[in-house]
Amino acid sequence: MARGGSRQLYAEKLFDCCWVELQGHVRPQLVVQKKLKPRIFRIGDFLYDERGTALPCDGEPPVVLLIYNTTISPRRIVA
């Protein structure tokens, strides 16, 4: 049985200074939380809610495909 089996390498919600994979981008993009309520996040030139859904804007924002959980190191998970 794997140690740390409950740890997930991927997160379900955006959080400050995490990384995401966006549709149409080769490299992961940095997420920065704005100091607003409700929680709003900036990824590149677009704004998203905490579930990774783009907020209404001009243009076509890229879709969030994957949110990396940067609080878990893959090296610490033993198969």
VOROMI-395824 format. One line per field, with one value per residue (C-alpha): residue in one letter; x, y, z. Coordinates in nm, 3 decimals. Layout:
# residues N
residuo: [a  ...]
u: [X  ...]
v: [Y  ...]
w: [Z  ...]
END
This chain:
# residues 79
residuo: [m  a  r  g  g  s  r  q  l  y  a  e  k  l  f  d  c  c  w  v  e  l  q  g  h  v  r  p  q  l  v  v  q  k  k  l  k  p  r  i  f  r  i  g  d  f  l  y  d  e  r  g  t  a  l  p  c  d  g  e  p  p  v  v  l  l  i  y  n  t  t  i  s  p  r  r  i  v  a]
u: [0.000  0.128  0.216  0.028  -0.244  -0.485  -0.250  -0.341  -0.096  -0.376  -0.603  -0.976  -0.967  -0.733  -0.517  -0.259  0.066  -0.028  0.035  -0.220  -0.220  -0.424  -0.569  -0.344  -0.041  0.274  0.396  0.214  0.094  0.120  -0.200  -0.210  -0.497  -0.635  -0.713  -1.087  -1.391  -1.516  -1.186  -1.073  -0.759  -0.551  -0.396  -0.222  -0.460  -0.778  -0.969  -1.110  -1.316  -1.177  -1.314  -1.116  -1.413  -1.329  -1.512  -1.696  -1.456  -1.374  -1.191  -1.175  -1.000  -0.820  -0.978  -0.808  -0.725  -0.534  -0.450  -0.122  -0.118  0.214  0.187  0.257  0.594  0.570  0.905  0.755  0.483  0.607  0.433]
v: [0.000  0.348  0.583  0.909  0.756  1.037  1.303  1.441  1.584  1.796  2.045  2.097  2.475  2.757  2.906  3.184  3.114  2.773  2.659  2.552  2.398  2.603  2.491  2.610  2.683  2.470  2.554  2.581  2.930  3.099  3.184  3.499  3.570  3.924  4.097  4.095  3.924  3.683  3.518  3.613  3.483  3.623  3.389  3.585  3.856  3.684  3.649  3.323  3.216  2.964  2.668  2.776  2.915  3.224  3.541  3.733  3.941  4.054  3.785  3.410  3.308  2.972  2.681  2.559  2.193  2.107  2.272  2.159  2.110  2.273  2.180  1.813  1.704  1.408  1.285  1.230  0.997  0.638  0.389]
w: [0.000  -0.084  0.196  0.179  -0.036  0.053  -0.086  -0.424  -0.674  -0.818  -0.644  -0.692  -0.641  -0.731  -0.456  -0.439  -0.621  -0.760  -1.117  -1.376  -1.721  -1.966  -2.297  -2.579  -2.357  -2.362  -2.010  -1.676  -1.583  -1.243  -1.053  -0.838  -0.600  -0.618  -0.289  -0.358  -0.209  -0.331  -0.413  -0.765  -0.935  -1.221  -1.475  -1.749  -1.869  -1.747  -1.420  -1.280  -0.980  -0.729  -0.929  -1.238  -1.432  -1.636  -1.540  -1.816  -2.026  -2.376  -2.569  -2.523  -2.198  -2.202  -2.015  -1.695  -1.759  -1.442  -1.109  -0.953  -0.576  -0.492  -0.124  -0.209  -0.340  -0.583  -0.451  -0.104  -0.233  -0.238  -0.469]
END
